[in-house]
Amino acid sequence: MRTNPGIIDNKLHLGLLIHLANQFKDQLISHYFSGADITAAQFKVLIHIYKGITSPVEISKNLVMDAGAISRMVDRMVKHNLIVRNPNPVDKRQVILALTDKGLVICDRFQNEALSSILSDLTARLTPDESRLLVELITKMLPDEITAPHR
């Protein structure tokens, strides 16, 4: 009988573990930014804009969120002075999202201090070698077109 390498037992399979690890990471992000009143989902939008992805359509594709959810989130983020909408000079039907000074400070803070703190908490139960191996294995598991934009 051939066993599936992604299943340790019927309850704890690779798909569930990846989902749980993602939820744990989002909890750490939300906790870290709780004083700034930012959710993990809002932070993900901010960091996409910070990295140059300014189209709500592209952000929704990258975050696998429907257009309505992104639109509502952008509305809330504009109200909280985290981002602004600017008309697209090429196509007036579209908007370009940009960070406000407040949004930029949050992203800079993440790059400079939060990222290492969150990753440290996320991998606290792993040795440095196990952390490196996990990164190598997940990178190998994912198709190149998914990891390429982040390299």
C-alpha positions as CSV (number, residue, x, y, z in Angstrom):
1,M,0.0,0.0,0.0
2,R,1.4,3.4,-1.0
3,T,1.2,6.2,1.5
4,N,0.7,9.8,0.8
5,P,3.8,11.8,1.9
6,G,1.6,14.8,2.8
7,I,-0.4,12.9,5.4
8,I,1.1,12.0,8.8
9,D,-2.3,10.7,10.0
10,N,-5.8,11.3,8.7
11,K,-6.3,14.4,10.9
12,L,-2.9,16.1,10.7
13,H,-2.1,16.5,7.0
14,L,0.2,18.9,5.2
15,G,-2.7,21.1,3.9
16,L,-4.0,21.5,7.4
17,L,-0.6,22.2,8.8
18,I,0.1,24.9,6.2
19,H,-3.3,26.5,7.0
20,L,-2.6,26.4,10.7
21,A,0.9,27.9,10.3
22,N,-0.6,30.7,8.2
23,Q,-3.2,31.4,10.8
24,F,-0.5,31.4,13.5
25,K,1.5,33.9,11.5
26,D,-1.5,36.1,11.0
27,Q,-2.1,36.0,14.8
28,L,1.4,37.1,15.4
29,I,1.1,39.9,12.9
30,S,-2.2,41.1,14.4
31,H,-0.8,40.9,17.9
32,Y,2.3,42.9,16.9
33,F,0.3,45.6,15.3
34,S,-2.6,45.6,17.7
35,G,-1.5,49.0,19.1
36,A,-1.7,50.5,15.6
37,D,-5.2,49.1,15.2
38,I,-4.2,47.1,12.0
39,T,-5.3,43.6,11.2
40,A,-3.1,41.0,9.5
41,A,-5.2,41.3,6.3
42,Q,-4.8,45.1,6.3
43,F,-1.1,44.8,6.9
44,K,-0.8,42.4,3.9
45,V,-2.4,45.1,1.7
46,L,0.0,47.7,3.1
47,I,3.0,45.6,2.4
48,H,1.9,44.9,-1.2
49,I,1.6,48.7,-1.8
50,Y,5.0,49.2,-0.1
51,K,6.6,46.6,-2.5
52,G,5.1,48.5,-5.5
53,I,1.9,46.5,-6.2
54,T,-0.5,49.4,-6.3
55,S,-3.5,48.1,-8.2
56,P,-6.4,46.8,-6.1
57,V,-7.0,44.1,-8.8
58,E,-3.4,42.8,-8.5
59,I,-3.5,42.9,-4.7
60,S,-6.8,41.0,-4.7
61,K,-5.2,38.3,-7.0
62,N,-2.1,38.1,-4.8
63,L,-4.1,37.8,-1.6
64,V,-6.7,35.6,-3.1
65,M,-9.5,37.9,-2.0
66,D,-12.6,38.9,-4.0
67,A,-12.8,42.4,-5.4
68,G,-15.6,43.3,-3.1
69,A,-13.6,42.4,0.0
70,I,-10.6,44.3,-1.2
71,S,-12.8,47.3,-2.0
72,R,-14.3,47.3,1.5
73,M,-10.9,46.9,3.1
74,V,-9.5,49.7,1.0
75,D,-12.4,52.0,2.1
76,R,-11.6,51.3,5.8
77,M,-7.9,51.8,5.3
78,V,-8.5,55.2,3.5
79,K,-10.7,56.2,6.5
80,H,-7.9,55.3,8.9
81,N,-5.4,57.3,6.9
82,L,-3.2,54.3,6.0
83,I,-3.6,54.6,2.2
84,V,-4.9,57.0,-0.5
85,R,-6.6,56.3,-3.8
86,N,-5.2,58.2,-6.8
87,P,-6.7,58.2,-10.3
88,N,-4.8,56.1,-12.8
89,P,-3.5,58.7,-15.3
90,V,-3.6,56.0,-18.1
91,D,-7.1,54.7,-17.3
92,K,-9.4,56.9,-15.3
93,R,-11.7,53.9,-14.5
94,Q,-8.9,52.5,-12.3
95,V,-7.2,53.7,-9.2
96,I,-3.6,53.5,-7.9
97,L,-3.2,52.9,-4.2
98,A,-0.4,54.7,-2.3
99,L,0.7,54.7,1.3
100,T,0.2,57.7,3.5
101,D,2.9,58.8,5.8
102,K,1.2,56.7,8.6
103,G,1.1,53.6,6.3
104,L,4.8,54.1,5.3
105,V,5.8,54.3,9.0
106,I,4.1,51.0,9.7
107,C,5.7,49.3,6.7
108,D,9.2,50.7,7.6
109,R,8.7,49.5,11.2
110,F,7.8,46.0,9.8
111,Q,10.9,45.9,7.6
112,N,13.2,47.1,10.4
113,E,11.9,45.4,13.5
114,A,8.6,43.5,13.2
115,L,9.7,41.0,10.6
116,S,12.5,39.5,12.7
117,S,10.4,39.5,15.8
118,I,7.4,37.8,14.1
119,L,9.6,35.2,12.3
120,S,11.4,34.5,15.6
121,D,8.1,33.9,17.3
122,L,6.9,31.8,14.4
123,T,10.0,29.5,14.5
124,A,10.7,29.6,18.2
125,R,10.4,25.8,18.5
126,L,12.8,25.2,15.6
127,T,16.6,25.1,15.6
128,P,18.3,27.5,13.1
129,D,19.0,24.5,10.9
130,E,15.4,23.4,11.0
131,S,14.3,26.9,10.1
132,R,16.6,27.0,7.1
133,L,15.5,23.5,6.0
134,L,11.8,24.5,6.3
135,V,12.4,27.6,4.1
136,E,14.2,25.4,1.5
137,L,11.5,22.8,1.5
138,I,8.6,25.2,1.2
139,T,10.5,27.1,-1.6
140,K,11.0,23.8,-3.4
141,M,7.4,22.9,-2.9
142,L,6.0,26.1,-4.5
143,P,6.0,26.7,-8.2
144,D,8.6,29.2,-9.4
145,E,6.0,31.7,-10.7
146,I,4.7,32.0,-7.1
147,T,8.0,32.7,-5.5
148,A,9.6,34.6,-8.3
149,P,8.0,38.0,-7.5
150,H,9.3,37.8,-4.0
151,R,12.9,37.1,-4.7
